[in-house]
Amino acid sequence: ESPLGPVRVDAATPLPLVSNSLSSDCGSWEWNDGWISSNAGWEVWTGFVDIMEVEWKPPSRSIVRTLMDGGEGPPLLREGCTVVRGNDWDNRDDADNEDGKDEYDEEKSAKEEEKRAADEEKKKKQKDSKRRLSEGDKEIDPAEEDDPANDEDPANDNDSACEVDQAKEEGSPELPHEEPDEPPSATAESSGNEADEPNENEDGDLCDLESTKKKKKLATPKLPTGTVLSIEPWGGIPAMARRVRWHRTGKEGVYRYGGNGGRFDLVHVETNDKNTRVKKKHPPPESLEQCAARYGFGKRRKCNVILRLSNRKHANADNTDTCCDGIMEWPDFGAGVLVECTIYSDGAVAIKEKRLLYGSKDSGWETRFGQPSYVPGSEFIILPTLNEDTMSSHEELLGDSTFLVKDLRKKEDGGRVRVTSELHLYRGKGWKINSGEITDGNFLSAVSPMQSPLICFDSEFHASSFSLSKDKRTVTCLAADGRGIAYGNVGFTKGVHYWEVKLENAEIGSVYIGVAEKPESTSGGFETQPRLNRWLGWGFVNFRATYSAGVERVYGAHCHAGDTVGVLLDCDAGRISYFFDGVKYGEHILNDLGCAFENVSPFGFNADGCGNGGAGQGAPSGVDGGRNNRYPA
C-alpha cells in the first residue's frame, strides 16, 4: 500500500494494456506508463504452439554462405552486368533460343570441325615429310655401285650429245625463220621466274609452309551473352528476376533469378574484351527458401507460450459472447504480441494477433513465418478437449492456424508454401466470465479459476538419465551418468518471475537449479542435437556455490533433502536471486540469499539498463569478459 494507492508487484506482466481495469485504482505514474504490472487482474493460460513440418522438398544448403564467411561471396547482379543462360533455362514454360545459343553452338561446332580437319592434314603432311626424309638419307648398297650394268660411261654420253647438236646445226638453215611472239626481255624475265620457282621434289616442307600461310585464320564465335537492364519482380516477389538484352539477337526478356522457389535462368559471368571467353563465373546467391531452411523453417518445432487475458467485455447484444484483450508471450522469440480474444458461448475461443508489443520486429521469425520479420494477423480457433484425468485442476484447449507464406515457393512446381500450427493452452478449471453487472470502466469481472496452470518439466528436453513423473512436476535421476539437466515447459524474456523447487532426496553437490537458454530443437535438422548431459546457463548448486560456464563461486547455503529453493528471475534487470526455505540447526529458516548473478542477458533479456544491484554481495557478472558493457544476445 503506497501513498498513491495500491500498487501490485507480485509478478510481472511484460506490458500492461492502457485500458486495464486496475489502472483506475492506482495513482502511480509507473503503473500508468507501463513500468509496473502483475498477474493480479489477468487470467494466465500457459501452453505451447506446435509448428508442423512443411510439405515441401527442403532445398539443399547453399555454398554461398561458406564463401561469404570467407569474404568471397558473389556480387549483386545489378544493371550493366553480363549474364549467360543458367541451369534452369530449359525449365521455363516458354523456353526459346532468345539468346542465340543455338547459332553459337553451330558456329562453334563448325570451327571445331574445321580445326580438326586442319590438324589431321597437318599431321599427314608432317608424316609424308618424315617419310621422304628417311628415304633420302637411306645408304646405297656397295654391290649396286660395282655392277657394270649400272655403269654409264660419261664419254659415250658426251658423244651422243655432240651428235644431237651437229644434227641440229645441219638442219637449221632449212627451217623457216620465225619471229618470237614476245620480246627478249619478256623471255628473259619468264626464264628468270622459272629459275626462281622451288622444286617440289627437292624440298616438300617449303610447299607445306606456303600453303599454310595462304589459309585464313579461323574466327572465334562470340559468346551468347546479355546485359542486365533492370531488376524486376517475379510472381509478386521483388528482385526475383532480371530484364536482359541479348547481344547476338537483340531480344529482350525477363528471366528468373531466384524466383519460383530458387530457380536461376541466368548466370552472372565476366568475359574478356572480345566477348569470346568467360574469365569468371559467379555462383548463384542464396535463395529465400535456402535462407529460411537454414534458420530451421520447414522443420517441426515446439514453442512455449503464455497468454494473459484482461479487459473483458460483451461482444454482442445478447451478452453471450465475450471479448478480451490480452498479451501472448513467445519466449522462444523474445517477444510479446497484443492479441484480441473472443470467448463464444459454446466454449470456443478465437485468438487473433494484432501487433508486436516488444521484441525484434525485423529478425528471428524464420522458423514461424518463413521470413525474418514478424507478420501480424495470425488467428487461432481453440476448443476445450475431453480430459481423462478427472482429478486434474486444469483443462486443455486445442486449435490450429494455417497460412500461406508470402515470399516462399516450392521449387518443384512453383506453388505456395503453407504452414500449419497447433495451439495447446491450459487454463484452470472453473474459469468463466461473470454474467452480472458491468464493473467500472465497462469491463466485466472474471471468476477466478481454482488454480492457475503450474510450471512443470518439458518432456522433450531432459537428459536421458532423468525420468519425469506423470504430472511432469517431479524429475528423478535414475543413473549416475554424470551431470544432466531438465528444462521447464515455460520460458521468460521480460518481467520478474518467481518459482520454487523442493529437494525430495539429494546429496550435497548433486542438485543444480537455475536459468539457461533452451535449445531450439531435439529433432536435428541443420543444427546438431542439444547436449543435455551437462550443466548449462547460470545456477545454484546445493553445496553453497554458484556455477556458470565451469566457474564456481561461494554463495548461499547448503541445502539438503526437504529444503525448498526459490528462484527470482528479473529479466528486465538481468539478475538472478535465490531464497532458502528449510531447517537449519533444528529451526525453520526463510532466508534471502541475495543476488547470485547480475548482467545476465540471454536472448530477449533487456539488460542494457540494468544497475549494480548485488554488487555489494560480490555477485558475479553474467558477462565476464564482455565487450564495453554490451551483453550477449
C-alpha positions as MATLAB code, in Angstrom:
seq = 'ESPLGPVRVDAATPLPLVSNSLSSDCGSWEWNDGWISSNAGWEVWTGFVDIMEVEWKPPSRSIVRTLMDGGEGPPLLREGCTVVRGNDWDNRDDADNEDGKDEYDEEKSAKEEEKRAADEEKKKKQKDSKRRLSEGDKEIDPAEEDDPANDEDPANDNDSACEVDQAKEEGSPELPHEEPDEPPSATAESSGNEADEPNENEDGDLCDLESTKKKKKLATPKLPTGTVLSIEPWGGIPAMARRVRWHRTGKEGVYRYGGNGGRFDLVHVETNDKNTRVKKKHPPPESLEQCAARYGFGKRRKCNVILRLSNRKHANADNTDTCCDGIMEWPDFGAGVLVECTIYSDGAVAIKEKRLLYGSKDSGWETRFGQPSYVPGSEFIILPTLNEDTMSSHEELLGDSTFLVKDLRKKEDGGRVRVTSELHLYRGKGWKINSGEITDGNFLSAVSPMQSPLICFDSEFHASSFSLSKDKRTVTCLAADGRGIAYGNVGFTKGVHYWEVKLENAEIGSVYIGVAEKPESTSGGFETQPRLNRWLGWGFVNFRATYSAGVERVYGAHCHAGDTVGVLLDCDAGRISYFFDGVKYGEHILNDLGCAFENVSPFGFNADGCGNGGAGQGAPSGVDGGRNNRYPA';
ca = [
       0.000    0.000    0.000;
       1.605    3.240   -1.155;
       0.572    6.866   -0.569;
      -0.629    6.957   -4.173;
      -2.764    3.855   -3.816;
      -2.342    0.101   -4.079;
       0.469   -0.994   -6.398;
       0.632   -4.736   -7.034;
       4.045   -6.116   -7.962;
       3.785   -9.786   -7.036;
       4.821  -10.897  -10.521;
       5.350   -9.073  -13.780;
       3.325   -8.940  -16.935;
       5.506   -7.650  -19.787;
       3.457   -4.636  -20.860;
       0.065   -3.670  -19.380;
      -2.741   -2.540  -21.625;
      -3.707    1.107  -21.469;
      -7.336    0.209  -20.764;
      -6.531   -2.130  -17.871;
      -9.347   -2.033  -15.343;
      -6.926   -1.935  -12.432;
      -5.332    1.289  -13.589;
      -8.168    3.301  -12.071;
      -7.190    2.037   -8.622;
      -3.580    3.172   -8.946;
      -2.303    6.703   -8.899;
       1.297    5.734   -9.657;
       2.802    7.113  -12.832;
       4.944    3.969  -13.055;
       1.776    1.900  -13.363;
       0.131    4.273  -15.830;
       3.235    4.374  -18.028;
       3.563    0.609  -18.065;
       6.579    0.205  -15.788;
       4.746   -1.872  -13.189;
       2.294   -4.666  -13.775;
       1.432   -8.002  -12.242;
      -0.575  -11.173  -12.655;
      -3.315   -9.758  -10.472;
      -6.287   -8.870  -12.650;
      -5.040  -11.053  -15.507;
      -6.117  -14.561  -16.379;
      -2.968  -16.577  -17.136;
      -3.023  -19.510  -19.534;
       0.074  -21.484  -20.429;
       0.747  -23.867  -23.276;
       2.697  -24.311  -26.489;
       2.425  -23.940  -30.227;
       3.397  -26.975  -32.299;
       4.607  -25.748  -35.708;
       4.100  -28.654  -38.098;
       6.561  -29.825  -40.721;
       6.017  -28.117  -44.044;
       5.015  -30.248  -47.031;
       7.786  -29.357  -49.451;
      11.131  -30.616  -50.634;
      13.701  -28.850  -48.458;
      16.303  -27.021  -50.551;
      19.926  -28.037  -50.360;
      22.273  -25.866  -48.374;
      23.923  -23.155  -50.450;
      27.712  -22.965  -50.703;
      27.450  -19.201  -50.840;
      27.258  -18.971  -47.046;
      30.716  -20.521  -46.763;
      32.059  -18.162  -49.414;
      30.511  -15.144  -47.697;
      32.050  -16.133  -44.383;
      35.408  -16.023  -46.128;
      34.648  -12.704  -47.829;
      34.292  -14.237  -51.305;
      30.544  -14.106  -51.838;
      29.101  -13.368  -55.289;
      28.447   -9.712  -56.197;
      24.936   -8.366  -56.687;
      23.596   -8.893  -60.202;
      22.734   -5.302  -60.979;
      22.216   -3.192  -64.110;
      25.061   -3.463  -66.617;
      26.287   -6.901  -65.541;
      26.912   -9.660  -68.089;
      24.953  -12.910  -67.980;
      24.533  -16.161  -69.890;
      21.763  -18.752  -69.678;
      21.700  -20.765  -66.431;
      20.837  -24.277  -65.292;
      17.078  -23.655  -65.123;
      16.788  -22.123  -68.609;
      15.116  -25.192  -70.100;
      12.653  -25.487  -67.165;
      10.734  -22.422  -68.283;
       7.314  -22.698  -69.840;
       8.354  -20.612  -72.876;
      11.947  -21.781  -73.259;
      13.300  -20.427  -76.574;
      16.545  -19.537  -78.332;
      16.306  -15.889  -77.351;
      19.981  -15.574  -76.507;
      21.297  -17.079  -79.762;
      22.814  -20.097  -78.068;
      21.882  -22.465  -80.919;
      23.677  -20.337  -83.538;
      26.676  -20.091  -81.247;
      26.759  -23.864  -80.867;
      26.620  -24.302  -84.667;
      29.452  -21.839  -85.219;
      31.478  -23.442  -82.505;
      30.909  -26.919  -83.941;
      31.903  -25.748  -87.439;
      35.048  -24.165  -86.067;
      35.963  -27.274  -84.139;
      35.361  -29.446  -87.224;
      37.488  -27.205  -89.411;
      40.225  -27.134  -86.825;
      40.104  -30.900  -86.542;
      40.451  -31.281  -90.334;
      43.355  -28.836  -90.428;
      45.100  -30.703  -87.649;
      44.662  -34.014  -89.448;
      46.015  -32.563  -92.723;
      48.975  -31.075  -90.943;
      49.756  -34.356  -89.253;
      49.507  -36.156  -92.621;
      51.947  -33.749  -94.318;
      54.358  -33.987  -91.436;
      54.213  -37.759  -91.744;
      54.914  -37.629  -95.531;
      57.763  -35.203  -94.981;
      59.365  -37.501  -92.446;
      58.976  -40.450  -94.834;
      60.694  -38.574  -97.709;
      63.487  -37.503  -95.438;
      64.026  -41.072  -94.319;
      64.155  -42.278  -97.971;
      66.665  -39.570  -98.951;
      69.036  -40.497  -96.137;
      68.962  -44.190  -96.995;
      72.546  -45.626  -97.645;
      73.404  -47.069 -101.096;
      74.361  -50.769 -101.329;
      78.110  -51.250 -102.361;
      77.196  -54.208 -104.641;
      74.993  -51.923 -106.737;
      77.840  -49.446 -107.120;
      80.195  -52.179 -108.641;
      77.582  -53.560 -111.063;
      78.844  -52.947 -114.688;
      75.266  -52.947 -115.999;
      74.550  -49.880 -113.973;
      77.777  -48.180 -115.018;
      77.288  -45.310 -117.509;
      80.222  -44.039 -119.489;
      80.392  -40.278 -119.377;
      82.290  -40.292 -122.710;
      79.516  -42.068 -124.535;
      77.096  -39.580 -123.165;
      79.167  -36.717 -124.458;
      79.402  -38.287 -127.915;
      75.682  -38.713 -128.208;
      75.173  -35.186 -127.054;
      77.560  -33.925 -129.741;
      75.753  -35.884 -132.415;
      72.473  -34.335 -131.476;
      73.983  -30.869 -131.579;
      75.507  -31.482 -135.018;
      72.204  -32.714 -136.381;
      70.510  -29.534 -135.129;
      73.193  -27.374 -136.729;
      72.957  -29.114 -140.107;
      69.205  -28.863 -140.302;
      68.845  -25.352 -139.000;
      69.205  -23.476 -142.398;
      66.347  -25.449 -143.913;
      63.859  -24.324 -141.111;
      61.870  -21.160 -141.769;
      62.779  -18.165 -139.674;
      60.067  -17.204 -137.135;
      59.997  -14.052 -135.101;
      59.481  -14.563 -131.366;
      55.994  -13.714 -130.080;
      57.381  -11.814 -127.108;
      60.373   -9.535 -126.782;
      63.584  -10.953 -125.472;
      63.200   -9.095 -122.218;
      59.945  -10.917 -121.526;
      61.545  -14.196 -122.363;
      64.422  -13.461 -120.101;
      62.056  -12.390 -117.324;
      59.987  -15.519 -117.776;
      63.005  -17.737 -117.717;
      64.206  -15.945 -114.626;
      60.908  -16.650 -112.819;
      61.049  -20.256 -113.788;
      64.529  -20.437 -112.398;
      63.363  -18.908 -109.110;
      60.475  -21.364 -108.597;
      61.274  -24.009 -105.987;
      61.417  -27.634 -106.905;
      58.842  -29.677 -105.073;
      60.918  -32.791 -105.434;
      63.831  -31.134 -103.692;
      62.012  -29.717 -100.612;
      58.424  -30.715  -99.752;
      58.346  -28.821  -96.438;
      58.581  -25.460  -98.128;
      55.390  -26.120 -100.067;
      53.614  -27.053  -96.833;
      54.569  -23.771  -95.191;
      53.401  -21.706  -98.173;
      50.036  -23.498  -98.300;
      49.533  -22.903  -94.560;
      50.212  -19.175  -94.982;
      47.564  -18.879  -97.651;
      44.789  -20.266  -95.334;
      42.714  -17.737  -93.327;
      42.805  -17.775  -89.521;
      39.656  -19.309  -88.041;
      37.352  -16.724  -86.366;
      36.252  -17.418  -82.766;
      32.449  -17.031  -82.352;
      31.079  -14.505  -79.898;
      29.533  -15.847  -76.684;
      25.719  -15.701  -76.332;
      25.855  -13.140  -73.549;
      23.415  -10.470  -72.464;
      23.373   -7.292  -70.405;
      21.098   -6.745  -67.401;
      18.832   -3.753  -67.997;
      16.847   -3.711  -64.733;
      15.874   -5.673  -61.621;
      12.303   -6.952  -61.834;
       9.822   -8.806  -59.548;
       8.704  -12.343  -60.260;
       5.365  -13.708  -59.101;
       4.810  -10.661  -56.925;
       8.125  -11.129  -55.087;
      10.505   -8.190  -55.600;
      14.031   -8.566  -57.017;
      13.499  -12.200  -58.063;
      14.035  -11.577  -61.823;
      16.186   -9.583  -64.255;
      15.407   -7.896  -67.574;
      18.142   -8.793  -70.086;
      19.024   -7.738  -73.661;
      20.927  -10.411  -75.599;
      23.873   -9.298  -77.749;
      23.586  -11.819  -80.576;
      19.862  -11.484  -81.234;
      18.997   -8.079  -79.769;
      15.958   -9.551  -77.996;
      14.819   -8.576  -74.504;
      13.110  -10.628  -71.803;
      12.504  -11.057  -68.065;
      14.144  -14.115  -66.531;
      14.095  -15.719  -63.071;
      16.965  -15.059  -60.720;
      15.813  -16.773  -57.526;
      12.093  -16.824  -58.316;
       9.803  -19.866  -58.332;
      11.453  -21.474  -55.331;
      15.081  -20.706  -56.196;
      15.165  -21.077  -59.992;
      18.026  -19.356  -61.817;
      17.646  -18.862  -65.559;
      20.780  -16.711  -65.649;
      24.400  -16.988  -64.545;
      26.494  -13.951  -63.696;
      29.774  -14.068  -65.681;
      32.774  -11.927  -66.561;
      34.183  -12.158  -70.121;
      37.241  -10.870  -71.987;
      37.157   -7.717  -74.107;
      36.371   -9.627  -77.316;
      33.481  -11.477  -75.622;
      34.856  -14.835  -76.758;
      35.902  -16.364  -73.441;
      34.439  -16.496  -69.900;
      37.013  -15.317  -67.379;
      34.932  -15.903  -64.225;
      31.570  -17.446  -63.429;
      29.883  -16.385  -60.169;
      27.756  -18.878  -58.190;
      24.061  -18.028  -57.706;
      23.168  -16.278  -54.435;
      21.331  -17.960  -51.569;
      17.615  -18.125  -52.341;
      14.891  -17.099  -49.908;
      13.960  -20.752  -49.461;
      17.542  -21.761  -48.648;
      17.885  -18.905  -46.173;
      14.633  -19.817  -44.395;
      15.574  -23.506  -44.267;
      18.975  -22.607  -42.833;
      17.213  -20.986  -39.871;
      15.018  -24.033  -39.319;
      11.939  -23.249  -41.386;
      10.055  -26.313  -42.555;
      11.089  -28.459  -39.586;
       8.687  -29.309  -36.816;
       9.184  -27.107  -33.769;
       7.518  -26.666  -30.401;
       7.345  -23.138  -28.944;
       6.082  -22.406  -25.434;
       3.629  -19.520  -24.974;
       1.960  -17.649  -22.112;
      -1.413  -15.981  -22.672;
      -2.614  -13.261  -20.300;
      -6.206  -12.004  -20.629;
      -7.820   -8.877  -19.265;
     -10.364   -6.141  -20.059;
     -13.331   -8.455  -20.602;
     -16.470   -7.023  -22.155;
     -19.536   -8.267  -24.006;
     -19.036   -8.762  -27.732;
     -22.710   -8.891  -28.803;
     -26.102   -7.528  -27.795;
     -27.407  -10.666  -26.105;
     -24.324  -10.861  -23.866;
     -23.500  -14.435  -24.897;
     -20.047  -13.779  -26.315;
     -17.224  -12.022  -24.524;
     -14.281  -10.086  -25.912;
     -10.929   -9.851  -24.097;
      -7.674   -8.016  -24.637;
      -4.545   -9.965  -23.945;
      -0.829  -10.458  -24.359;
       0.669  -13.637  -25.767;
       4.287  -14.099  -24.812;
       6.629  -16.011  -27.145;
       9.734  -16.675  -25.020;
      11.448  -18.600  -27.827;
      11.393  -15.415  -29.910;
      11.827  -12.988  -27.007;
       8.613  -11.222  -27.976;
       5.137  -10.327  -26.786;
       2.126   -9.871  -29.055;
      -1.063   -7.928  -28.415;
      -3.997  -10.274  -29.087;
      -7.755   -9.936  -29.239;
      -9.701  -12.895  -27.824;
     -13.341  -13.718  -28.307;
     -14.915  -16.313  -25.982;
     -18.060  -17.811  -27.507;
     -20.970  -19.291  -25.621;
     -20.117  -22.836  -26.775;
     -16.669  -22.626  -25.156;
     -14.685  -21.892  -28.292;
     -12.037  -19.185  -28.098;
     -10.774  -17.141  -31.057;
      -7.330  -15.571  -30.627;
      -6.161  -13.031  -33.203;
      -2.724  -11.428  -33.122;
      -2.876   -7.668  -33.633;
       0.654   -6.268  -33.349;
       4.037   -6.781  -31.750;
       4.386   -5.130  -28.333;
       8.034   -5.905  -27.696;
      10.770   -7.984  -29.214;
      12.543   -7.944  -32.550;
      10.213   -6.960  -35.365;
      12.530   -7.495  -38.337;
      14.654  -10.533  -37.470;
      14.461  -14.006  -35.988;
      10.989  -15.112  -37.163;
      12.068  -17.503  -39.941;
      11.012  -20.682  -38.135;
       7.443  -19.441  -37.761;
       6.753  -17.214  -40.769;
       9.448  -18.239  -43.256;
      10.800  -14.679  -43.280;
      12.850  -12.589  -40.833;
      10.128  -10.075  -39.957;
       7.020  -10.577  -37.825;
       3.688  -10.981  -39.662;
       0.560   -9.838  -37.763;
      -2.912  -11.268  -38.289;
      -2.461  -14.928  -37.285;
      -5.686  -16.358  -35.849;
      -6.296  -19.488  -33.765;
      -9.658  -21.111  -33.010;
      -9.327  -23.365  -29.954;
     -11.899  -25.645  -28.316;
     -11.963  -27.427  -24.932;
     -10.907  -31.064  -25.086;
     -12.030  -34.042  -23.023;
      -9.667  -34.709  -20.151;
      -9.489  -38.292  -18.964;
      -7.963  -37.227  -15.661;
     -10.953  -36.107  -13.587;
      -8.682  -35.106  -10.705;
      -6.793  -32.588  -12.809;
      -7.288  -28.956  -11.863;
      -6.747  -27.769  -15.438;
      -8.404  -28.183  -18.801;
      -6.813  -28.158  -22.249;
      -7.921  -26.132  -25.247;
      -6.762  -27.230  -28.698;
      -6.916  -25.487  -32.050;
      -4.915  -24.725  -35.148;
      -3.996  -21.991  -37.583;
      -2.813  -22.110  -41.175;
      -1.496  -19.535  -43.614;
       0.423  -19.246  -46.879;
       3.940  -17.868  -46.717;
       4.141  -14.682  -48.739;
       7.526  -14.935  -50.453;
       8.398  -18.652  -50.463;
       7.622  -21.039  -53.313;
       8.072  -24.746  -53.938;
      10.865  -25.362  -56.407;
       9.263  -28.445  -57.943;
       6.085  -26.701  -59.155;
       6.342  -23.059  -58.080;
       3.378  -23.458  -55.708;
       2.984  -21.534  -52.473;
       4.121  -22.926  -49.128;
       1.536  -23.498  -46.399;
       2.357  -23.502  -42.688;
       0.077  -25.168  -40.123;
       0.398  -24.683  -36.359;
      -1.445  -26.269  -33.449;
      -2.067  -24.288  -30.272;
      -2.345  -26.137  -26.945;
      -3.420  -23.975  -23.994;
      -4.110  -24.953  -20.385;
      -6.339  -22.983  -18.037;
      -7.646  -23.639  -14.558;
     -10.991  -25.366  -14.218;
     -13.848  -23.135  -13.131;
     -12.829  -20.300  -15.423;
     -15.813  -18.256  -16.577;
     -16.966  -14.731  -17.145;
     -19.238  -13.145  -14.536;
     -22.565  -12.571  -16.244;
     -23.625   -9.981  -13.704;
     -23.342   -6.229  -13.726;
     -20.629   -4.415  -15.601;
     -17.901   -3.064  -13.356;
     -16.197    0.303  -13.509;
     -14.675    1.079  -16.864;
     -17.312   -1.014  -18.705;
     -15.338   -4.200  -18.118;
     -16.597   -7.499  -16.758;
     -15.139   -9.168  -13.736;
     -13.884  -12.725  -14.099;
     -14.493  -15.591  -11.726;
     -11.010  -16.782  -10.720;
     -10.257  -20.400  -11.549;
      -9.419  -22.957   -8.919;
      -5.731  -22.750   -9.766;
      -3.574  -21.209  -12.470;
      -1.562  -23.575  -14.658;
       1.687  -24.521  -12.969;
       5.198  -24.680  -14.318;
       6.298  -28.236  -14.985;
       9.162  -30.004  -16.728;
       9.339  -30.353  -20.510;
       9.135  -33.982  -21.585;
      11.231  -33.317  -24.719;
      14.133  -31.501  -23.078;
      15.816  -33.532  -20.358;
      18.829  -35.807  -20.068;
      18.387  -39.480  -20.880;
      19.289  -40.413  -17.299;
      16.299  -38.420  -15.983;
      12.730  -39.654  -15.550;
       9.622  -37.449  -15.255;
       6.517  -38.178  -13.240;
       3.080  -38.398  -14.819;
       2.206  -34.811  -13.985;
       5.712  -33.707  -15.129;
       6.306  -31.872  -11.876;
       8.920  -34.245  -10.471;
      12.208  -35.289  -12.026;
      14.270  -38.246  -10.789;
      17.829  -39.207  -11.662;
      17.920  -42.917  -12.497;
      21.595  -43.436  -13.302;
      24.847  -41.918  -12.155;
      25.935  -40.875  -15.639;
      27.459  -37.600  -14.579;
      25.699  -34.290  -14.821;
      22.378  -33.763  -16.572;
      19.750  -31.080  -16.999;
      15.957  -30.854  -17.367;
      14.192  -27.763  -18.720;
      10.845  -26.318  -17.688;
       7.907  -26.024  -20.039;
       7.674  -22.229  -19.747;
      10.273  -19.620  -20.562;
      10.501  -15.920  -19.804;
      12.101  -12.998  -21.594;
      10.601   -9.971  -19.773;
       9.309   -9.155  -16.348;
      10.054  -10.511  -12.862;
       9.231  -14.173  -12.197;
       9.489  -16.421   -9.143;
       9.201  -20.185   -8.702;
      10.260  -22.774   -6.140;
      11.948  -26.171   -6.313;
      11.718  -28.667   -3.444;
      14.505  -31.189   -2.847;
      12.945  -34.547   -2.013;
      16.149  -36.583   -1.945;
      19.531  -35.068   -2.748;
      23.167  -35.375   -1.848;
      25.416  -32.398   -1.310;
      26.632  -31.009   -4.632;
      24.266  -33.085   -6.769;
      21.487  -30.542   -7.468;
      21.769  -27.619   -9.878;
      18.895  -25.079  -10.027;
      18.953  -22.072  -12.313;
      18.229  -20.480  -15.669;
      19.514  -21.438  -19.126;
      18.715  -20.758  -22.752;
      16.621  -23.556  -24.166;
      17.851  -25.437  -27.231;
      15.810  -24.805  -30.348;
      15.036  -28.394  -31.288;
      15.679  -32.038  -30.499;
      14.797  -33.267  -33.979;
      18.050  -32.356  -35.709;
      17.795  -30.513  -38.991;
      20.594  -28.164  -39.881;
      21.632  -27.873  -36.227;
      23.172  -30.563  -34.075;
      21.426  -32.348  -31.250;
      21.420  -30.344  -28.000;
      23.754  -31.562  -25.277;
      21.727  -32.136  -22.122;
      24.338  -34.158  -20.237;
      25.924  -31.121  -18.630;
      25.009  -28.088  -16.540;
      24.064  -25.127  -18.719;
      23.382  -21.459  -18.053;
      23.559  -19.871  -14.600;
      22.623  -21.811  -11.488;
      22.942  -22.555   -7.788;
      24.484  -25.810   -6.548;
      23.311  -27.181   -3.207;
      26.788  -27.165   -1.733;
      26.820  -23.379   -1.198;
      28.067  -22.247   -4.586;
      27.025  -20.750   -7.895;
      28.058  -22.331  -11.178;
      28.286  -20.938  -14.716;
      30.439  -21.986  -17.672;
      32.639  -24.183  -15.491;
      33.307  -21.461  -12.882;
      32.202  -21.956   -9.269;
      31.825  -19.247   -6.640;
      30.952  -19.424   -2.962;
      27.345  -18.344   -2.464;
      24.279  -19.082   -0.326;
      23.912  -22.049    1.994;
      23.997  -25.842    1.996;
      20.667  -27.391    1.010;
      19.521  -30.881    1.987;
      16.541  -33.161    1.397;
      13.303  -31.461    2.407;
      14.553  -27.925    1.765;
      12.962  -25.595   -0.767;
      14.917  -23.284   -3.056;
      13.183  -20.231   -4.551;
      14.379  -18.616   -7.762;
      13.717  -14.945   -8.556;
      14.430  -14.030  -12.179;
      14.421  -10.355  -13.088;
      14.586  -10.393  -16.884;
      14.477   -6.598  -17.234;
      17.409   -6.026  -14.848;
      19.304   -9.196  -15.765;
      19.537  -10.543  -12.206;
      19.051  -13.964  -10.638;
      18.480  -14.276   -6.892;
      17.801  -17.279   -4.651;
      15.825  -17.882   -1.482;
      16.199  -20.671    1.048;
      13.302  -22.244    2.917;
      14.456  -25.076    5.150;
      15.656  -26.271    8.514;
      18.976  -25.134    9.959;
      20.171  -26.336   13.348;
      16.697  -27.590   14.166;
      14.975  -24.314   13.304;
      12.891  -23.400   10.273;
      14.640  -20.638    8.354;
      13.439  -18.486    5.450;
      16.468  -16.685    4.094;
      17.112  -14.326    1.187;
      20.425  -15.499   -0.247;
      20.866  -12.300   -2.254;
      21.774  -11.665   -5.869;
      23.658  -14.589   -7.373;
      24.173  -13.238  -10.917;
      23.837   -9.822  -12.490;
      24.031   -8.561  -16.064;
      22.590  -11.858  -17.244;
      21.092  -11.303  -20.671;
      20.309  -14.326  -22.762;
      18.058  -13.943  -25.781;
      15.334  -11.416  -25.045;
      16.567  -10.043  -21.722;
      16.517   -6.256  -21.594;
      19.735   -5.859  -19.642;
      21.067   -2.723  -21.317;
      19.839   -0.578  -18.451;
      20.459   -2.892  -15.521;
      22.156   -1.407  -12.470;
      24.662   -2.692   -9.958;
      22.280   -4.491   -7.614;
      24.027   -7.310   -5.846;
      27.480   -5.948   -6.464;
      27.890   -5.310   -2.773;
      27.397   -9.026   -2.178;
      30.082   -9.899   -4.675;
      27.618  -11.233   -7.226;
      29.425  -12.459  -10.340;
      28.602  -10.841  -13.638;
      26.898  -12.937  -16.261;
      29.049  -11.376  -18.956;
      32.586  -11.548  -17.575;
      34.837  -10.769  -20.496;
      32.115   -8.939  -22.400;
      32.840   -6.013  -24.695;
      32.223   -2.470  -23.419;
      29.255   -3.390  -21.227;
      27.344   -4.793  -24.209;
      25.619   -8.022  -23.388;
      25.312  -11.158  -25.472;
      22.008  -11.966  -27.098;
];
